């Protein structure tokens, strides 16, 4: 089936109704002119009685038609306009192109998210790369048509791409120009293992946030062997849901040599769920009493920071008790990707959302996966790909049509509604963009092949892409085996995930029996560095592994090189994408049902992959499922391990890994600026 779209109609909108001009003193009713005064027509007065009933009838008919016909015309016109607009939405998802350059607050992602790989290959390594971020609130903007405030970088949305070569040093100069909100920047997936783990950007854990109207510089020395697709976002409260996120790419000649597949162009595609109100308004309700962990559903999804939203006032549910009369709407169209049929493309796909995974597909194209979370994998060709929150994939785009027949195609990012407990009736969960090839677009007509969208192969489940299909490519990154040669780790830590209604009838997320509440007067790492003998994180008597105070959960790992397994049993009905800062881990197994059994470590059980399990920094565990991940203790610092669903993290589903404390407390490179952030925070309290 093909859908024909008139480009000019899309640009100009439906034609206006023509108006007819009539002479003064008469109304046109079905071609009959009725004069106001019969006497002026030369009628005899003696005929007045004879015509009185007829006159009264005609006058009544006239005024009835004067009232009724405009109403009917208005209703019919409104119906036609709505039908026409609705047809445009359904046929094209507003296929008119988002012209980022024409709107000053919209980042031109067609330029900014497209990379010149050869340029970076020719750039010398071990360079300083400086990026300047002015963080501010942008009022009254409409990424999808509905007007709201955004938190942005340099006055534009979405945030810009950060690029560097492996071995470079990043300097991210952050100026917080907001008047009331603190801020941090966390580069998701970076190791920070050059004695700079205090630059990780996790609020109140390894950094105090940057206060309003103050500045801070993140200095991040990149590993020589870390490359791939990453991203950055605010790690203060729910702030990144309001727009403070962007892609980060580390280039490497070594990576190109290992991939083995040549490509000409390199582009980043950022997909995110999107809300029509600021996140703190939703968060207040979500963390309130008697909520039973009902996460706020998004209203829409965005690709490259834009999408169309089919707003109909009569059925729109205004967020957080607002009135639709107070809302503003201005239609916005979808993103268009203009590709060269003679080029091969590497696409770097990022889920920068706050809540939901999505299923990604491009009509009449296959996706050859080559990377997941910065780790190269053996090439795997798929039709569609499920991406959990915070995950990234790279794939080589493979058109099924011949070069001569390449036309225009839908790009789909279908958000999985089965991962939410309450459906928002506003939610536009099927998000689209258009992929068009040079020479395919006609000036007057655009034909887009449309495929029937069979969501997740017909499976109605909240699950991610089967991780067992991904195999780590680099033989040096195979699953570590402990010195005795067994599959058992040096240390196994059991973590039970659950949600309970606790004090004041508030729902909290728990690891084991503990729900995290940030120590908002300082940061854990600051206290451990500056007050090692007198800090608020007290040891639990007779327990060398875990330390707690009332609101903290910290796991102490003091043996460098130790192989550690987290065995996670999910007692919640919802799925959770977990992320460990400062590390990558091997996913030994994810189970859809039941719970972990120690017998799975036996070699003949075949329950876990000890050979070539994929190595990544974010994975998804299904509801009532289980997982085993393995990592090596080799990076000193205080590292969060948390669910990357923002609502869950804010509800306490987070713990801290305190790795090699004796090492990082002996460093003498802590900047005074880093220390002063906590001093400023103490002053604010």
C-alpha positions as CSV (number, residue, x, y, z in Angstrom):
1,X,0.0,0.0,0.0
2,X,1.3,3.5,-0.8
3,X,0.3,6.8,0.7
4,X,0.3,9.8,-1.6
5,X,1.0,13.1,0.1
6,X,0.8,16.5,-1.6
7,X,3.7,18.5,-0.3
8,X,2.2,21.9,-1.0
9,X,-1.0,20.9,0.8
10,X,1.1,19.8,3.8
11,X,3.0,23.1,3.8
12,X,0.1,25.5,3.2
13,X,-2.7,23.6,5.0
14,X,-6.3,23.1,3.8
15,X,-7.6,25.8,1.3
16,X,-9.7,28.6,2.7
17,X,-13.4,28.7,2.0
18,X,-14.2,31.3,-0.6
19,X,-16.7,34.1,0.3
20,X,-19.4,35.5,-2.0
21,X,-20.2,39.2,-2.1
22,X,-23.8,40.3,-2.1
23,X,-25.4,43.8,-2.5
24,X,-26.4,45.6,0.6
25,X,-29.9,44.9,1.9
26,X,-30.2,41.3,0.6
27,X,-29.3,37.8,1.7
28,X,-28.6,35.1,-0.7
29,X,-30.6,31.9,0.2
30,X,-30.4,29.2,-2.4
31,X,-30.5,31.8,-5.2
32,X,-33.6,33.6,-3.9
33,X,-33.3,37.4,-3.1
34,X,-35.7,38.5,-0.4
35,X,-36.0,42.3,-0.1
36,X,-36.3,43.8,3.4
37,X,-39.3,46.0,2.5
38,X,-42.1,44.7,0.4
39,X,-43.5,48.2,-0.2
40,X,-40.3,49.2,-1.9
41,X,-41.0,46.4,-4.4
42,X,-44.1,48.4,-5.7
43,X,-46.7,46.1,-4.1
44,X,-50.2,47.6,-3.7
45,X,-51.2,48.3,0.0
46,X,-54.5,46.5,-0.6
47,X,-52.5,43.3,-1.2
48,X,-50.9,43.5,2.2
49,X,-53.5,41.4,3.9
50,X,-53.4,38.8,1.1
51,X,-49.6,38.6,1.4
52,X,-49.3,38.9,5.1
53,X,-49.1,35.2,5.8
54,X,-46.8,34.7,2.9
55,X,-44.6,37.5,4.1
56,X,-44.5,36.3,7.6
57,X,-43.6,32.8,6.3
58,X,-40.9,34.2,4.0
59,X,-39.5,36.4,6.8
60,X,-39.5,33.4,9.2
61,X,-37.9,31.2,6.6
62,X,-35.3,33.9,5.8
63,X,-34.2,34.3,9.4
64,X,-34.2,30.6,10.0
65,X,-32.0,30.0,7.0
66,X,-29.8,33.0,8.0
67,X,-29.2,31.3,11.3
68,X,-29.2,27.6,10.3
69,X,-27.2,27.7,7.1
70,X,-24.1,29.4,8.5
71,X,-24.2,26.9,11.4
72,X,-24.4,24.0,9.0
73,X,-21.6,25.5,6.8
74,X,-19.4,26.0,9.9
75,X,-20.0,22.5,11.2
76,X,-19.4,21.0,7.7
77,X,-16.3,23.1,7.2
78,X,-15.0,22.3,10.7
79,X,-15.6,18.6,10.0
80,X,-13.8,18.9,6.7
81,X,-10.9,20.8,8.2
82,X,-10.6,18.3,11.0
83,X,-10.9,15.4,8.6
84,X,-8.3,17.0,6.3
85,X,-5.9,17.6,9.2
86,X,-6.5,14.2,10.6
87,X,-5.9,12.7,7.1
88,X,-2.6,14.6,6.9
89,X,-1.6,13.3,10.3
90,X,-2.5,9.7,9.4
91,X,-1.1,9.8,5.9
92,X,2.1,11.6,6.6
93,X,2.5,12.1,10.3
94,X,3.0,15.7,9.2
95,X,5.8,14.8,6.7
96,X,6.7,18.5,6.2
97,X,10.3,18.7,7.2
98,X,11.5,20.1,10.5
99,X,13.7,23.0,9.4
100,X,15.9,23.2,12.4
101,X,18.0,26.0,11.0
102,X,14.9,28.2,10.5
103,X,14.0,28.1,14.2
104,X,16.8,29.5,16.4
105,X,15.9,27.5,19.5
106,X,15.9,24.2,17.5
107,X,19.3,22.5,17.2
108,X,20.1,21.7,13.6
109,X,20.5,18.0,14.2
110,X,20.9,17.3,10.4
111,X,24.2,19.0,10.8
112,X,25.1,18.6,14.4
113,X,24.3,14.9,14.7
114,X,26.1,14.0,11.5
115,X,29.8,13.2,11.9
116,X,32.8,13.3,9.6
117,X,34.5,10.1,10.6
118,X,37.6,10.6,8.4
119,X,38.2,14.0,10.0
120,X,38.4,12.4,13.4
121,X,40.6,9.6,12.1
122,X,43.1,12.2,10.9
123,X,42.9,14.2,14.1
124,X,45.9,13.6,16.4
125,X,45.0,11.8,19.7
126,X,45.6,13.0,23.2
127,X,44.1,16.4,22.5
128,X,42.1,18.7,24.7
129,X,38.4,19.1,23.6
130,X,36.5,22.0,25.1
131,X,32.8,22.3,25.2
132,X,30.9,25.2,26.7
133,X,27.4,24.6,28.1
134,X,25.2,27.4,29.3
135,X,22.3,25.7,31.0
136,X,19.1,27.7,31.1
137,X,15.3,27.4,31.1
138,X,13.7,28.0,27.7
139,X,10.1,29.2,28.1
140,X,7.2,28.6,25.8
141,X,8.6,26.2,23.3
142,X,6.9,23.4,21.3
143,X,9.0,20.4,20.3
144,X,5.9,18.5,19.4
145,X,3.4,21.4,19.1
146,X,2.3,21.6,22.8
147,X,4.0,24.6,24.4
148,X,6.0,24.1,27.6
149,X,9.2,25.1,29.3
150,X,12.5,23.2,28.6
151,X,15.9,22.9,30.2
152,X,18.4,23.4,27.5
153,X,22.1,23.8,26.5
154,X,23.1,27.0,24.9
155,X,19.5,28.0,24.3
156,X,18.8,25.1,21.9
157,X,16.9,21.9,22.0
158,X,17.9,19.1,21.9
159,X,21.4,19.4,23.3
160,X,24.5,19.3,21.1
161,X,26.7,16.3,20.2
162,X,30.0,15.9,22.1
163,X,32.8,14.3,20.1
164,X,36.3,13.2,20.9
165,X,39.0,10.7,20.1
166,X,39.9,7.9,22.5
167,X,42.7,9.2,24.7
168,X,41.6,12.8,24.5
169,X,40.7,15.0,27.5
170,X,37.2,16.5,27.6
171,X,36.7,19.8,29.3
172,X,32.9,20.5,29.7
173,X,32.5,24.1,30.9
174,X,29.1,24.3,32.6
175,X,27.5,27.6,33.5
176,X,24.3,27.1,35.4
177,X,22.2,30.1,34.4
178,X,19.0,28.9,36.0
179,X,17.8,30.9,38.9
180,X,16.5,28.1,41.2
181,X,17.7,24.7,40.1
182,X,21.1,23.1,40.7
183,X,22.5,21.0,37.8
184,X,25.1,18.3,37.0
185,X,26.3,16.6,33.9
186,X,26.9,12.8,33.8
187,X,28.5,11.2,30.8
188,X,26.7,7.9,30.7
189,X,29.0,4.9,30.2
190,X,32.4,6.6,30.6
191,X,34.8,4.9,32.9
192,X,36.4,7.9,34.7
193,X,39.3,5.7,35.7
194,X,42.1,8.1,35.4
195,X,41.8,9.2,39.0
196,X,38.8,11.3,38.1
197,X,35.8,9.4,39.3
198,X,34.7,12.5,41.2
199,X,33.8,14.0,37.8
200,X,31.1,11.4,37.2
201,X,28.3,13.9,37.9
202,X,26.0,11.8,40.1
203,X,24.4,14.3,42.5
204,X,25.1,13.8,46.2
205,X,27.1,10.6,45.4
206,X,30.3,11.6,43.8
207,X,29.6,15.3,43.3
208,X,27.5,18.0,44.9
209,X,25.4,19.7,42.2
210,X,26.3,23.1,40.6
211,X,24.2,25.7,42.4
212,X,22.1,28.2,40.4
213,X,24.1,31.0,38.7
214,X,27.4,29.2,39.3
215,X,29.9,27.4,37.1
216,X,32.0,24.3,37.1
217,X,34.4,22.6,34.7
218,X,34.3,18.8,34.2
219,X,37.8,17.5,33.2
220,X,37.5,14.0,31.9
221,X,40.6,12.1,30.6
222,X,39.3,9.4,28.3
223,X,40.7,5.9,28.1
224,X,42.8,4.9,25.1
225,X,40.7,1.8,24.7
226,X,37.2,3.3,25.3
227,X,35.3,4.3,22.2
228,X,31.8,4.0,20.8
229,X,28.3,5.6,21.4
230,X,27.5,7.2,24.7
231,X,25.4,10.0,25.9
232,X,25.2,12.7,28.6
233,X,22.4,14.0,30.8
234,X,21.7,15.8,34.0
235,X,21.9,13.6,37.1
236,X,20.0,15.9,39.4
237,X,16.5,14.8,40.3
238,X,14.2,14.4,37.2
239,X,15.9,17.2,35.3
240,X,16.9,15.3,32.2
241,X,13.2,14.6,31.5
242,X,12.9,18.3,30.8
243,X,15.5,18.3,28.0
244,X,19.0,18.2,29.5
245,X,20.5,15.4,27.5
246,X,22.6,14.8,24.3
247,X,24.7,12.3,22.5
248,X,28.4,11.6,23.0
249,X,30.6,9.8,20.5
250,X,34.2,8.6,21.0
251,X,36.1,7.9,17.8
252,X,38.9,5.4,17.3
253,X,40.9,4.1,14.4
254,X,41.1,0.8,16.4
255,X,37.3,0.6,16.3
256,X,37.1,1.1,12.5
257,X,39.7,-1.7,12.0
258,X,37.8,-4.1,14.3
259,X,34.4,-3.4,12.8
260,X,35.5,-4.7,9.4
261,X,32.6,-3.1,7.6
262,X,33.3,0.1,5.8
263,X,30.8,3.0,6.0
264,X,30.8,6.4,4.5
265,X,28.5,8.4,6.8
266,X,28.0,8.4,10.5
267,X,24.8,9.8,12.1
268,X,23.3,9.8,15.6
269,X,19.5,9.2,16.1
270,X,18.3,10.2,19.5
271,X,14.8,9.0,20.5
272,X,13.1,10.0,23.8
273,X,9.8,9.9,25.4
274,X,8.3,13.3,26.1
275,X,5.9,14.9,28.6
276,X,3.8,18.0,28.2
277,X,4.6,19.4,31.6
278,X,7.8,19.9,33.7
279,X,8.9,16.7,35.4
280,X,8.8,18.0,39.0
281,X,5.0,18.4,38.7
282,X,4.6,14.7,37.8
283,X,7.2,13.7,40.3
284,X,5.4,15.3,43.2
285,X,2.3,13.3,42.4
286,X,4.2,10.1,41.7
287,X,6.0,10.2,45.0
288,X,2.8,11.2,46.9
289,X,0.8,8.9,49.1
290,X,-1.4,6.1,47.9
291,X,0.1,6.0,44.4
292,X,1.0,2.3,44.3
293,X,3.9,2.9,41.9
294,X,1.8,4.2,39.0
295,X,4.5,5.9,36.8
296,X,3.4,8.9,34.8
297,X,2.9,7.9,31.2
298,X,4.5,10.2,28.5
299,X,2.3,12.2,26.1
300,X,4.5,11.7,23.0
301,X,7.9,10.6,21.7
302,X,10.5,12.6,19.9
303,X,13.1,11.8,17.3
304,X,15.9,14.4,17.1
305,X,13.8,16.5,19.5
306,X,10.8,16.8,17.3
307,X,7.5,15.1,16.4
308,X,3.9,15.8,15.5
309,X,1.2,15.6,18.1
310,X,-2.4,15.2,17.0
311,X,-4.0,17.7,19.3
312,X,-7.8,17.6,19.5
313,X,-9.0,19.8,22.4
314,X,-12.2,17.8,23.0
315,X,-10.3,14.6,23.9
316,X,-7.0,16.1,25.2
317,X,-6.3,15.4,28.9
318,X,-4.4,18.4,30.2
319,X,-1.5,17.4,32.5
320,X,-1.5,17.7,36.2
321,X,-4.9,19.3,36.6
322,X,-4.4,22.1,34.1
323,X,-7.2,23.5,32.0
324,X,-7.1,23.1,28.2
325,X,-8.0,26.8,28.1
326,X,-4.5,27.6,29.5
327,X,-2.6,25.4,26.9
328,X,-1.0,26.6,23.7
329,X,-0.6,24.5,20.6
330,X,1.2,25.1,17.3
331,X,1.6,22.2,15.0
332,X,5.1,20.7,14.4
333,X,6.1,18.2,11.8
334,X,8.3,15.1,12.0
335,X,12.0,14.8,11.3
336,X,13.3,13.9,7.9
337,X,16.6,12.1,7.3
338,X,18.1,12.9,3.8
339,X,20.4,10.1,2.7
340,X,22.7,9.6,-0.3
341,X,21.9,6.3,-2.2
342,X,25.6,6.0,-3.0
343,X,26.7,6.0,0.7
344,X,26.7,3.4,3.4
345,X,25.5,4.6,6.8
346,X,26.4,3.8,10.3
347,X,23.4,4.8,12.6
348,X,24.1,5.3,16.3
349,X,20.8,4.9,18.1
350,X,20.2,6.3,21.6
351,X,17.3,5.9,23.9
352,X,17.5,9.1,25.9
353,X,14.0,8.6,27.4
354,X,12.9,8.8,31.0
355,X,10.6,5.8,31.2
356,X,9.8,3.6,28.3
357,X,11.7,1.3,25.8
358,X,10.9,1.4,22.1
359,X,11.0,-0.9,19.1
360,X,12.9,0.6,16.2
361,X,12.4,-0.2,12.5
362,X,12.9,1.4,9.1
363,X,10.6,0.1,6.3
364,X,12.4,-1.9,3.7
365,X,15.7,-1.8,5.5
366,X,17.7,-4.3,7.6
367,X,19.8,-3.3,10.6
368,X,23.2,-4.9,11.0
369,X,24.1,-4.4,14.6
370,X,27.8,-3.8,15.3
371,X,27.9,-2.1,18.7
372,X,25.9,-2.1,21.9
373,X,26.7,0.4,24.7
374,X,30.2,1.2,23.3
375,X,31.2,-2.5,22.9
376,X,31.7,-4.0,19.5
377,X,29.7,-7.2,18.8
378,X,29.8,-9.8,16.1
379,X,27.6,-8.5,13.3
380,X,23.9,-9.4,13.7
381,X,21.3,-8.5,11.1
382,X,17.7,-7.9,12.4
383,X,14.5,-6.3,11.0
384,X,13.7,-4.4,14.2
385,X,15.4,-3.7,17.5
386,X,14.1,-3.1,21.1
387,X,16.0,-0.4,23.0
388,X,15.6,0.1,26.7
389,X,16.1,3.4,28.5
390,X,19.7,4.6,28.3
391,X,20.9,1.9,25.9
392,X,22.7,2.5,22.6
393,X,23.2,0.5,19.5
394,X,25.1,1.1,16.3
395,X,24.0,-0.6,13.1
396,X,24.9,-0.5,9.4
397,X,21.8,0.5,7.4
398,X,21.0,-2.0,4.7
399,X,18.3,-1.0,2.2
400,X,16.4,-3.9,0.6
401,X,15.6,-2.0,-2.5
402,X,18.2,-1.5,-5.3
403,X,20.0,1.8,-5.5
404,X,18.0,2.8,-8.5
405,X,14.7,2.1,-6.7
406,X,15.4,3.8,-3.3
407,X,12.6,6.2,-2.4
408,X,11.1,7.4,0.8
409,X,10.5,5.3,3.9
410,X,8.9,5.4,7.3
411,X,11.2,5.2,10.3
412,X,9.3,3.9,13.4
413,X,10.1,4.1,17.1
414,X,7.1,2.4,18.8
415,X,7.1,2.9,22.5
416,X,6.1,-0.2,24.4
417,X,2.9,0.6,26.3
418,X,3.0,-2.8,28.0
419,X,5.8,-1.4,30.2
420,X,3.4,1.1,31.9
421,X,0.7,0.4,34.4
422,X,-1.7,3.2,33.3
423,X,-2.2,4.3,29.8
424,X,-2.3,8.1,29.1
425,X,-5.0,8.6,26.6
426,X,-2.9,11.4,25.1
427,X,0.0,9.1,24.4
428,X,1.2,9.0,20.8
429,X,3.2,5.9,21.2
430,X,4.0,5.2,17.5
431,X,6.6,7.8,16.7
432,X,7.7,8.3,13.1
433,X,10.2,10.1,10.9
434,X,10.9,9.9,7.2
435,X,14.0,8.5,5.5
436,X,14.4,9.9,2.1
437,X,17.1,9.3,-0.5
438,X,18.5,11.9,-2.9
439,X,16.6,11.9,-6.2
440,X,13.6,10.1,-4.8
441,X,11.6,13.1,-3.7
442,X,9.3,14.7,-6.3
443,X,8.5,18.4,-6.0
444,X,4.7,17.8,-6.1
445,X,4.2,14.4,-4.7
446,X,5.8,12.2,-2.1
447,X,5.1,8.5,-2.0
448,X,6.0,6.7,1.2
449,X,5.8,2.9,1.3
450,X,3.9,1.9,4.5
451,X,4.3,-1.4,6.2
452,X,1.9,-3.0,8.6
453,X,3.3,-2.4,12.0
454,X,3.3,-5.8,13.8
455,X,4.5,-4.7,17.3
456,X,7.2,-6.8,18.7
457,X,6.3,-9.7,16.5
458,X,2.9,-9.7,18.0
459,X,4.3,-10.2,21.5
460,X,2.6,-8.1,24.2
461,X,5.4,-8.1,26.7
462,X,7.7,-5.6,28.3
463,X,11.0,-7.1,27.4
464,X,14.2,-6.0,25.6
465,X,16.2,-7.4,22.7
466,X,17.4,-10.9,23.4
467,X,20.9,-10.3,24.9
468,X,22.0,-13.8,24.3
469,X,22.1,-13.1,20.5
470,X,24.9,-10.5,21.1
471,X,28.5,-11.7,21.3
472,X,31.4,-9.5,22.3
473,X,33.7,-9.2,19.3
474,X,37.0,-8.5,21.1
475,X,38.5,-11.7,22.4
476,X,40.3,-9.7,25.1
477,X,36.9,-8.8,26.6
478,X,35.7,-12.3,27.3
479,X,34.0,-13.2,30.5
480,X,36.6,-13.3,33.3
481,X,37.3,-16.6,35.1
482,X,38.6,-16.5,38.6
483,X,42.0,-17.9,39.4
484,X,40.8,-21.3,40.5
485,X,39.3,-21.8,37.0
486,X,35.7,-22.3,38.2
487,X,32.7,-20.3,37.0
488,X,32.1,-19.0,40.6
489,X,33.0,-15.4,41.2
490,X,35.2,-14.1,44.0
491,X,32.1,-12.5,45.5
492,X,28.4,-13.0,44.8
493,X,26.0,-10.3,46.0
494,X,22.2,-11.1,46.0
495,X,19.9,-8.1,45.3
496,X,16.1,-8.4,45.6
497,X,14.2,-5.7,43.7
498,X,10.7,-4.6,45.0
499,X,8.4,-1.8,45.5
500,X,6.6,-1.3,48.8
501,X,4.2,1.2,50.3
502,X,6.0,2.5,53.3
503,X,5.8,5.4,55.6
504,X,3.0,8.0,54.9
505,X,1.6,5.5,52.4
506,X,4.3,6.4,49.9
507,X,5.6,3.9,47.4
508,X,9.4,3.4,47.5
509,X,11.7,1.3,45.4
510,X,13.9,-1.2,47.4
511,X,17.1,-3.1,47.0
512,X,16.8,-5.8,49.6
513,X,15.4,-3.9,52.6
514,X,16.7,-0.5,51.7
515,X,15.4,2.4,49.8
516,X,17.8,5.2,48.8
517,X,17.4,8.8,49.8
518,X,20.2,11.1,48.8
519,X,22.4,12.7,51.4
520,X,21.5,16.2,50.1
521,X,23.8,18.2,52.4
522,X,26.9,16.8,50.8
523,X,28.0,13.9,48.7
524,X,29.1,10.4,49.8
525,X,32.5,10.6,48.1
526,X,33.2,14.1,49.5
527,X,32.5,12.9,53.0
528,X,34.6,9.7,52.6
529,X,37.5,11.8,51.2
530,X,37.4,14.8,53.5
531,X,36.1,13.1,56.7
532,X,37.2,9.4,56.5
533,X,37.0,8.9,60.2
534,X,33.9,10.9,60.9
535,X,31.4,10.6,58.0
536,X,27.6,10.1,57.9
537,X,28.0,6.7,56.3
538,X,28.4,4.4,59.3
539,X,29.4,0.8,59.1
540,X,27.0,-1.9,60.1
541,X,28.4,-3.8,63.0
542,X,30.0,-7.2,62.0
543,X,29.4,-6.5,58.3
544,X,32.4,-5.7,56.2
545,X,30.5,-5.8,52.9
546,X,27.7,-3.3,53.3
547,X,27.5,0.0,55.1
548,X,24.3,2.0,55.8
549,X,22.8,4.8,57.6
550,X,19.1,5.3,57.7
551,X,18.8,6.4,54.1
552,X,21.9,4.9,52.5
553,X,22.9,1.6,50.9
554,X,26.5,1.2,50.1
555,X,28.5,-1.9,49.1
556,X,32.2,-1.9,50.0
557,X,34.5,-3.6,47.5
558,X,38.1,-3.3,48.6
559,X,40.0,-6.1,46.6
560,X,41.4,-4.8,43.4
561,X,40.8,-7.3,40.5
562,X,38.0,-9.2,42.4
563,X,35.4,-10.7,40.1
564,X,31.9,-9.8,41.4
565,X,28.5,-11.1,40.4
566,X,25.3,-9.2,41.1
567,X,22.5,-11.8,41.2
568,X,19.3,-9.8,40.8
569,X,15.8,-11.2,41.5
570,X,13.0,-8.9,40.4
571,X,9.9,-9.2,42.7
572,X,8.2,-6.3,40.9
573,X,5.8,-6.8,38.0
574,X,7.6,-4.1,36.0
575,X,10.8,-4.3,34.0
576,X,13.8,-2.3,35.1
577,X,16.8,-1.1,33.0
578,X,19.8,-1.1,35.4
579,X,23.0,0.9,34.9
580,X,26.3,0.7,36.8
581,X,28.4,3.9,36.7
582,X,32.1,3.6,35.9
583,X,32.0,0.0,34.7
584,X,30.8,-2.3,32.0
585,X,29.6,-5.7,33.0
586,X,29.0,-9.1,31.3
587,X,25.4,-10.2,31.1
588,X,25.7,-13.9,32.0
589,X,22.0,-14.5,31.8
590,X,18.6,-12.8,31.9
591,X,15.7,-15.0,32.9
592,X,12.1,-14.2,32.0
593,X,10.5,-16.3,34.7
594,X,11.3,-17.8,38.1
595,X,14.3,-16.9,40.1
596,X,18.0,-17.6,40.2
597,X,19.4,-20.9,41.6
598,X,23.0,-21.5,42.6
599,X,23.1,-24.6,40.5
600,X,23.2,-22.4,37.4
601,X,26.9,-21.9,38.1
602,X,27.5,-25.6,37.2
603,X,29.2,-26.0,33.9
604,X,26.7,-28.6,32.6
605,X,23.6,-26.5,33.5
606,X,24.0,-24.3,30.3
607,X,22.0,-21.7,32.1
608,X,24.6,-18.9,31.9
609,X,27.1,-17.8,29.2
610,X,30.6,-17.9,30.5
611,X,32.2,-17.8,27.0
612,X,31.3,-14.7,25.0
613,X,28.5,-12.9,26.9
614,X,27.9,-9.3,25.8
615,X,29.7,-6.5,27.7
616,X,27.6,-3.4,28.3
617,X,26.7,-0.7,30.9
618,X,22.9,-0.9,30.8
619,X,20.6,-4.0,30.7
620,X,16.9,-4.7,31.2
621,X,15.5,-7.3,33.7
622,X,11.9,-8.3,33.0
623,X,9.1,-8.2,35.5
624,X,9.2,-11.2,37.9
625,X,12.5,-12.2,36.2
626,X,16.1,-12.5,37.2
627,X,19.6,-11.7,35.9
628,X,23.3,-12.2,36.7
629,X,25.9,-9.7,35.7
630,X,29.6,-9.8,36.3
631,X,32.2,-7.1,36.7
632,X,35.7,-6.6,37.8
633,X,36.7,-4.3,40.7
634,X,39.3,-2.1,39.0
635,X,37.9,1.5,39.2
636,X,38.2,3.4,42.5
637,X,35.3,5.6,43.3
638,X,31.7,5.7,44.6
639,X,29.5,4.5,41.8
640,X,25.7,4.4,41.7
641,X,23.9,1.2,40.5
642,X,20.3,2.1,39.8
643,X,17.2,1.6,37.6
644,X,17.4,4.1,34.8
645,X,13.6,4.7,34.7
646,X,13.8,8.2,36.2
647,X,10.7,7.8,38.3
648,X,12.1,4.6,39.9
649,X,15.5,6.2,40.6
650,X,13.8,9.1,42.3
651,X,11.7,6.6,44.4
652,X,14.9,5.0,45.8
653,X,15.8,2.2,43.5
654,X,19.5,2.9,43.8
655,X,22.5,1.7,45.7
656,X,26.2,2.8,45.9
657,X,29.2,0.7,45.1
658,X,32.2,2.0,47.1
659,X,35.1,0.6,45.2
660,X,38.7,0.7,46.5
661,X,38.2,3.4,49.1
662,X,41.8,3.3,50.3
663,X,43.0,4.1,46.8
664,X,40.7,7.1,46.0
665,X,41.1,8.6,49.5
666,X,44.8,8.8,48.9
667,X,44.6,10.9,45.7
668,X,45.8,14.5,46.0
669,X,44.2,15.8,42.8
670,X,40.7,16.8,44.1
671,X,40.1,20.3,42.7
672,X,39.1,23.0,45.1
673,X,36.2,23.8,42.8
674,X,34.9,20.2,43.4
675,X,35.2,20.6,47.1
676,X,33.6,24.0,47.1
677,X,30.4,22.6,45.5
678,X,29.7,20.8,48.7
679,X,30.6,23.8,50.8
680,X,28.1,25.8,48.8
681,X,25.5,23.2,49.3
682,X,26.1,23.2,53.0
683,X,25.7,26.9,52.9
684,X,22.3,26.6,51.1
685,X,21.0,24.3,53.8
